[in-house]
Amino acid sequence: MNMNLQGKTALVSASTAGIGHAIAVQLLEEGANVIINGRSESGVAQAVATLQERFGAGRVFPLVADMSVAGSEAIAAAQYPAVDILVNNMGTYALSDFFVTSDEEWQRMFEVNVWSGVRLARTYMKGMLERGHGRVIFISSEVALTPMAAMAHYSASKATQLSISRSLAELTKGSRVTVNSVLPGPTETESLKGFISSVNPDLSYAEAEKKFMAENRPSSLIYRLAKPQEVANVVTFLASELAAVINGAAIRAEGGTVPTIA
């Protein structure tokens, strides 16, 4: 399917690895130019070089900046004043006992998961509205709908993303700008695969994954981890003209884990 993204420029935060990298690759495959973002200069350089070799030097660009830090959005705007597609993918998660989770841990969770997207949307969305076209996509999580006691600060930050996304969508009336959220479930990133293997050292990875799903996501209908590419497919569709009618939505990509009809 042709998503007609040729000539569009996308910024994907935290896109040197994991879901963000898969999103960047899929957008490139559909013809978009992509700005690769990360905190590490070496990590960004390596990711950009690999993608430039595959897609061409004129379509992949670097942005070294920690979007969880105030002022990073100015660094982005100075290098890339306008983008057509903004994917707020930067995020972190942690298991934490609510009664011992410090103010600093709560603050850090919101700086990464919430403020990074707020800053970038505030930087780029006004230009989209002035041009009359654009896409803003927040990568939230299934836990925004099913908060977890062991991840209260993470769950709260992801629910906040949904509220912000819907609020920003209200600003787009009469334009061809859309703002949506995507809610992945557990996804087969290197970090999660490593965690699953580390807590089940005596099992094969396939067995460990099944155990993880049984213990942590028993309501899943696909009963496996999602692939980063599968999440990227949803994001790329929302970034395209084919999804022009979808605005202000929270699109679930969690394998049916959330047992609700809405």
TORKOL-4160 file (C-alpha; in steps of 0.2 Angstrom, whole numbers, padded with zeros to 4 digits, m for minus):
262
<pt num="1" X="0000" Y="0000" Z="0000"/>
<pt num="2" X="0007" Y="0017" Z="m0005"/>
<pt num="3" X="0005" Y="0029" Z="0010"/>
<pt num="4" X="0010" Y="0044" Z="m0001"/>
<pt num="5" X="0023" Y="0051" Z="0011"/>
<pt num="6" X="0036" Y="0056" Z="m0003"/>
<pt num="7" X="0043" Y="0073" Z="0001"/>
<pt num="8" X="0036" Y="0074" Z="0019"/>
<pt num="9" X="0049" Y="0076" Z="0033"/>
<pt num="10" X="0046" Y="0067" Z="0050"/>
<pt num="11" X="0054" Y="0069" Z="0066"/>
<pt num="12" X="0054" Y="0053" Z="0077"/>
<pt num="13" X="0060" Y="0056" Z="0095"/>
<pt num="14" X="0071" Y="0043" Z="0103"/>
<pt num="15" X="0073" Y="0034" Z="0086"/>
<pt num="16" X="0090" Y="0026" Z="0087"/>
<pt num="17" X="0083" Y="0009" Z="0093"/>
<pt num="18" X="0067" Y="0000" Z="0098"/>
<pt num="19" X="0049" Y="0006" Z="0092"/>
<pt num="20" X="0056" Y="0023" Z="0087"/>
<pt num="21" X="0069" Y="0015" Z="0075"/>
<pt num="22" X="0056" Y="0004" Z="0068"/>
<pt num="23" X="0044" Y="0019" Z="0065"/>
<pt num="24" X="0059" Y="0028" Z="0057"/>
<pt num="25" X="0062" Y="0014" Z="0045"/>
<pt num="26" X="0044" Y="0012" Z="0040"/>
<pt num="27" X="0042" Y="0030" Z="0036"/>
<pt num="28" X="0058" Y="0030" Z="0026"/>
<pt num="29" X="0051" Y="0014" Z="0016"/>
<pt num="30" X="0036" Y="0024" Z="0012"/>
<pt num="31" X="0045" Y="0039" Z="0005"/>
<pt num="32" X="0047" Y="0051" Z="0019"/>
<pt num="33" X="0063" Y="0060" Z="0025"/>
<pt num="34" X="0066" Y="0056" Z="0043"/>
<pt num="35" X="0076" Y="0065" Z="0057"/>
<pt num="36" X="0084" Y="0052" Z="0069"/>
<pt num="37" X="0084" Y="0058" Z="0087"/>
<pt num="38" X="0094" Y="0052" Z="0102"/>
<pt num="39" X="0104" Y="0058" Z="0117"/>
<pt num="40" X="0120" Y="0050" Z="0112"/>
<pt num="41" X="0130" Y="0058" Z="0097"/>
<pt num="42" X="0138" Y="0041" Z="0093"/>
<pt num="43" X="0121" Y="0032" Z="0094"/>
<pt num="44" X="0113" Y="0044" Z="0082"/>
<pt num="45" X="0128" Y="0044" Z="0071"/>
<pt num="46" X="0128" Y="0025" Z="0069"/>
<pt num="47" X="0109" Y="0024" Z="0066"/>
<pt num="48" X="0110" Y="0038" Z="0053"/>
<pt num="49" X="0125" Y="0030" Z="0044"/>
<pt num="50" X="0116" Y="0014" Z="0043"/>
<pt num="51" X="0100" Y="0021" Z="0037"/>
<pt num="52" X="0108" Y="0033" Z="0025"/>
<pt num="53" X="0117" Y="0018" Z="0017"/>
<pt num="54" X="0100" Y="0010" Z="0014"/>
<pt num="55" X="0090" Y="0025" Z="0010"/>
<pt num="56" X="0102" Y="0038" Z="0004"/>
<pt num="57" X="0111" Y="0053" Z="0012"/>
<pt num="58" X="0098" Y="0065" Z="0007"/>
<pt num="59" X="0084" Y="0057" Z="0017"/>
<pt num="60" X="0090" Y="0054" Z="0034"/>
<pt num="61" X="0096" Y="0067" Z="0046"/>
<pt num="62" X="0103" Y="0068" Z="0064"/>
<pt num="63" X="0097" Y="0077" Z="0079"/>
<pt num="64" X="0107" Y="0074" Z="0095"/>
<pt num="65" X="0096" Y="0081" Z="0109"/>
<pt num="66" X="0089" Y="0075" Z="0125"/>
<pt num="67" X="0070" Y="0079" Z="0123"/>
<pt num="68" X="0067" Y="0077" Z="0141"/>
<pt num="69" X="0077" Y="0092" Z="0145"/>
<pt num="70" X="0070" Y="0110" Z="0144"/>
<pt num="71" X="0078" Y="0119" Z="0129"/>
<pt num="72" X="0081" Y="0104" Z="0119"/>
<pt num="73" X="0066" Y="0109" Z="0108"/>
<pt num="74" X="0076" Y="0125" Z="0103"/>
<pt num="75" X="0090" Y="0114" Z="0097"/>
<pt num="76" X="0078" Y="0104" Z="0086"/>
<pt num="77" X="0070" Y="0120" Z="0079"/>
<pt num="78" X="0087" Y="0128" Z="0075"/>
<pt num="79" X="0092" Y="0113" Z="0065"/>
<pt num="80" X="0075" Y="0109" Z="0058"/>
<pt num="81" X="0063" Y="0123" Z="0058"/>
<pt num="82" X="0048" Y="0114" Z="0051"/>
<pt num="83" X="0042" Y="0096" Z="0050"/>
<pt num="84" X="0027" Y="0088" Z="0042"/>
<pt num="85" X="0026" Y="0073" Z="0054"/>
<pt num="86" X="0030" Y="0073" Z="0073"/>
<pt num="87" X="0031" Y="0056" Z="0082"/>
<pt num="88" X="0033" Y="0059" Z="0101"/>
<pt num="89" X="0040" Y="0042" Z="0104"/>
<pt num="90" X="0053" Y="0046" Z="0118"/>
<pt num="91" X="0048" Y="0036" Z="0134"/>
<pt num="92" X="0054" Y="0026" Z="0149"/>
<pt num="93" X="0046" Y="0014" Z="0161"/>
<pt num="94" X="0050" Y="0007" Z="0178"/>
<pt num="95" X="0043" Y="m0005" Z="0191"/>
<pt num="96" X="0042" Y="0004" Z="0207"/>
<pt num="97" X="0034" Y="0002" Z="0224"/>
<pt num="98" X="0022" Y="0017" Z="0226"/>
<pt num="99" X="0026" Y="0020" Z="0244"/>
<pt num="100" X="0045" Y="0022" Z="0241"/>
<pt num="101" X="0044" Y="0030" Z="0224"/>
<pt num="102" X="0052" Y="0047" Z="0226"/>
<pt num="103" X="0046" Y="0064" Z="0220"/>
<pt num="104" X="0062" Y="0064" Z="0209"/>
<pt num="105" X="0057" Y="0048" Z="0201"/>
<pt num="106" X="0039" Y="0054" Z="0197"/>
<pt num="107" X="0047" Y="0070" Z="0190"/>
<pt num="108" X="0059" Y="0061" Z="0179"/>
<pt num="109" X="0045" Y="0049" Z="0172"/>
<pt num="110" X="0035" Y="0065" Z="0167"/>
<pt num="111" X="0050" Y="0074" Z="0160"/>
<pt num="112" X="0053" Y="0059" Z="0148"/>
<pt num="113" X="0036" Y="0053" Z="0144"/>
<pt num="114" X="0026" Y="0069" Z="0145"/>
<pt num="115" X="0036" Y="0085" Z="0144"/>
<pt num="116" X="0047" Y="0079" Z="0129"/>
<pt num="117" X="0031" Y="0077" Z="0118"/>
<pt num="118" X="0023" Y="0094" Z="0125"/>
<pt num="119" X="0039" Y="0103" Z="0120"/>
<pt num="120" X="0040" Y="0096" Z="0103"/>
<pt num="121" X="0022" Y="0098" Z="0099"/>
<pt num="122" X="0023" Y="0116" Z="0105"/>
<pt num="123" X="0038" Y="0119" Z="0094"/>
<pt num="124" X="0031" Y="0111" Z="0078"/>
<pt num="125" X="0012" Y="0110" Z="0078"/>
<pt num="126" X="0009" Y="0129" Z="0076"/>
<pt num="127" X="0018" Y="0128" Z="0060"/>
<pt num="128" X="0008" Y="0113" Z="0054"/>
<pt num="129" X="m0008" Y="0123" Z="0058"/>
<pt num="130" X="m0002" Y="0138" Z="0048"/>
<pt num="131" X="0002" Y="0127" Z="0033"/>
<pt num="132" X="m0014" Y="0118" Z="0035"/>
<pt num="133" X="m0007" Y="0101" Z="0036"/>
<pt num="134" X="0003" Y="0090" Z="0048"/>
<pt num="135" X="0003" Y="0075" Z="0059"/>
<pt num="136" X="0007" Y="0073" Z="0078"/>
<pt num="137" X="0007" Y="0056" Z="0085"/>
<pt num="138" X="0010" Y="0052" Z="0103"/>
<pt num="139" X="0016" Y="0034" Z="0108"/>
<pt num="140" X="0007" Y="0030" Z="0123"/>
<pt num="141" X="0004" Y="0013" Z="0131"/>
<pt num="142" X="m0010" Y="0001" Z="0135"/>
<pt num="143" X="m0007" Y="0005" Z="0154"/>
<pt num="144" X="m0015" Y="0022" Z="0150"/>
<pt num="145" X="m0031" Y="0012" Z="0150"/>
<pt num="146" X="m0027" Y="m0001" Z="0163"/>
<pt num="147" X="m0016" Y="0007" Z="0176"/>
<pt num="148" X="m0004" Y="m0004" Z="0186"/>
<pt num="149" X="m0001" Y="m0003" Z="0204"/>
<pt num="150" X="0018" Y="m0008" Z="0201"/>
<pt num="151" X="0020" Y="0006" Z="0189"/>
<pt num="152" X="0009" Y="0020" Z="0195"/>
<pt num="153" X="0020" Y="0034" Z="0189"/>
<pt num="154" X="0022" Y="0026" Z="0172"/>
<pt num="155" X="0003" Y="0023" Z="0170"/>
<pt num="156" X="m0001" Y="0041" Z="0175"/>
<pt num="157" X="0012" Y="0048" Z="0163"/>
<pt num="158" X="0004" Y="0038" Z="0149"/>
<pt num="159" X="m0014" Y="0043" Z="0153"/>
<pt num="160" X="m0008" Y="0061" Z="0153"/>
<pt num="161" X="m0002" Y="0059" Z="0135"/>
<pt num="162" X="m0019" Y="0054" Z="0130"/>
<pt num="163" X="m0027" Y="0069" Z="0138"/>
<pt num="164" X="m0014" Y="0081" Z="0130"/>
<pt num="165" X="m0016" Y="0072" Z="0113"/>
<pt num="166" X="m0035" Y="0075" Z="0113"/>
<pt num="167" X="m0033" Y="0093" Z="0119"/>
<pt num="168" X="m0021" Y="0097" Z="0105"/>
<pt num="169" X="m0033" Y="0088" Z="0092"/>
<pt num="170" X="m0046" Y="0101" Z="0097"/>
<pt num="171" X="m0035" Y="0114" Z="0090"/>
<pt num="172" X="m0035" Y="0107" Z="0073"/>
<pt num="173" X="m0053" Y="0110" Z="0068"/>
<pt num="174" X="m0055" Y="0115" Z="0050"/>
<pt num="175" X="m0037" Y="0110" Z="0045"/>
<pt num="176" X="m0029" Y="0095" Z="0038"/>
<pt num="177" X="m0018" Y="0093" Z="0054"/>
<pt num="178" X="m0022" Y="0078" Z="0065"/>
<pt num="179" X="m0016" Y="0073" Z="0082"/>
<pt num="180" X="m0018" Y="0055" Z="0088"/>
<pt num="181" X="m0011" Y="0042" Z="0101"/>
<pt num="182" X="m0005" Y="0025" Z="0098"/>
<pt num="183" X="m0006" Y="0013" Z="0113"/>
<pt num="184" X="0006" Y="m0002" Z="0111"/>
<pt num="185" X="0006" Y="m0017" Z="0122"/>
<pt num="186" X="0022" Y="m0026" Z="0128"/>
<pt num="187" X="0033" Y="m0025" Z="0112"/>
<pt num="188" X="0049" Y="m0035" Z="0108"/>
<pt num="189" X="0062" Y="m0022" Z="0110"/>
<pt num="190" X="0080" Y="m0028" Z="0115"/>
<pt num="191" X="0077" Y="m0021" Z="0132"/>
<pt num="192" X="0061" Y="m0031" Z="0136"/>
<pt num="193" X="0069" Y="m0046" Z="0128"/>
<pt num="194" X="0084" Y="m0045" Z="0139"/>
<pt num="195" X="0073" Y="m0042" Z="0154"/>
<pt num="196" X="0062" Y="m0058" Z="0150"/>
<pt num="197" X="0078" Y="m0068" Z="0148"/>
<pt num="198" X="0086" Y="m0062" Z="0163"/>
<pt num="199" X="0072" Y="m0067" Z="0175"/>
<pt num="200" X="0070" Y="m0084" Z="0167"/>
<pt num="201" X="0088" Y="m0089" Z="0164"/>
<pt num="202" X="0084" Y="m0108" Z="0163"/>
<pt num="203" X="0071" Y="m0106" Z="0150"/>
<pt num="204" X="0072" Y="m0104" Z="0131"/>
<pt num="205" X="0067" Y="m0087" Z="0125"/>
<pt num="206" X="0051" Y="m0094" Z="0117"/>
<pt num="207" X="0046" Y="m0102" Z="0134"/>
<pt num="208" X="0051" Y="m0087" Z="0144"/>
<pt num="209" X="0040" Y="m0076" Z="0133"/>
<pt num="210" X="0025" Y="m0087" Z="0135"/>
<pt num="211" X="0028" Y="m0087" Z="0154"/>
<pt num="212" X="0029" Y="m0068" Z="0154"/>
<pt num="213" X="0013" Y="m0066" Z="0144"/>
<pt num="214" X="0004" Y="m0079" Z="0156"/>
<pt num="215" X="0010" Y="m0070" Z="0171"/>
<pt num="216" X="0009" Y="m0052" Z="0165"/>
<pt num="217" X="m0004" Y="m0051" Z="0151"/>
<pt num="218" X="m0015" Y="m0066" Z="0153"/>
<pt num="219" X="m0029" Y="m0056" Z="0144"/>
<pt num="220" X="m0019" Y="m0054" Z="0128"/>
<pt num="221" X="m0028" Y="m0061" Z="0112"/>
<pt num="222" X="m0012" Y="m0063" Z="0102"/>
<pt num="223" X="m0003" Y="m0070" Z="0117"/>
<pt num="224" X="0014" Y="m0064" Z="0112"/>
<pt num="225" X="0024" Y="m0048" Z="0112"/>
<pt num="226" X="0021" Y="m0036" Z="0098"/>
<pt num="227" X="0034" Y="m0034" Z="0085"/>
<pt num="228" X="0041" Y="m0016" Z="0084"/>
<pt num="229" X="0037" Y="m0016" Z="0065"/>
<pt num="230" X="0019" Y="m0020" Z="0069"/>
<pt num="231" X="0017" Y="m0004" Z="0080"/>
<pt num="232" X="0027" Y="0005" Z="0066"/>
<pt num="233" X="0014" Y="0000" Z="0053"/>
<pt num="234" X="0000" Y="0008" Z="0064"/>
<pt num="235" X="0010" Y="0024" Z="0066"/>
<pt num="236" X="0014" Y="0025" Z="0048"/>
<pt num="237" X="m0004" Y="0023" Z="0043"/>
<pt num="238" X="m0009" Y="0037" Z="0055"/>
<pt num="239" X="0005" Y="0048" Z="0047"/>
<pt num="240" X="m0002" Y="0046" Z="0030"/>
<pt num="241" X="m0017" Y="0054" Z="0020"/>
<pt num="242" X="m0026" Y="0037" Z="0021"/>
<pt num="243" X="m0029" Y="0041" Z="0039"/>
<pt num="244" X="m0036" Y="0059" Z="0037"/>
<pt num="245" X="m0052" Y="0055" Z="0045"/>
<pt num="246" X="m0044" Y="0049" Z="0061"/>
<pt num="247" X="m0041" Y="0063" Z="0073"/>
<pt num="248" X="m0041" Y="0065" Z="0092"/>
<pt num="249" X="m0041" Y="0046" Z="0093"/>
<pt num="250" X="m0032" Y="0033" Z="0105"/>
<pt num="251" X="m0028" Y="0019" Z="0093"/>
<pt num="252" X="m0024" Y="0003" Z="0102"/>
<pt num="253" X="m0010" Y="m0008" Z="0096"/>
<pt num="254" X="m0010" Y="m0020" Z="0111"/>
<pt num="255" X="m0015" Y="m0037" Z="0104"/>
<pt num="256" X="m0032" Y="m0036" Z="0112"/>
<pt num="257" X="m0025" Y="m0035" Z="0130"/>
<pt num="258" X="m0038" Y="m0022" Z="0136"/>
<pt num="259" X="m0054" Y="m0031" Z="0138"/>
<pt num="260" X="m0066" Y="m0018" Z="0132"/>
<pt num="261" X="m0076" Y="m0014" Z="0116"/>
<pt num="262" X="m0071" Y="0005" Z="0116"/>
